[in-house]
Amino acid sequence: MRELVEFLCQELVDDPDAVRVQESFDERGPVYTVQVGPGELGKVIGRGGRTAKAIRTVVRAAATRQHVAVRVDFED
C-alpha cells in the first residue's frame, strides 16, 4: 500500500523526489502520512479536496482486496 500511495502522489507533483510517505499503525490499521515539497501540497489535495479524496478512494479499494482498513493523511 505504501508504494501505491507514494506512486500516486509522485505523479501529481513537480518534484517527485520530495515526496515522503511514512507508515504508522493505530488500532484500526495502517496510517500513511504524505509529505511533499514546499508549495506542492495543493497539487496533491486538489481543488476542494477532490484529488485527496480520489487518492484515498483508490488506496482504500486496493486495501479492501487485502482485507485491511487504511487511512491516508496529508501534511504540510
Buried (B, 14 or more C-beta within 10 A) or exposed (E): BEEBBBEBBBEBBEEBEBBEBEEEEEEEEBBBBBBBBEEBBEBBBBEEEEBBEEBBEBBBEBBEEEEEEBBBEBEE
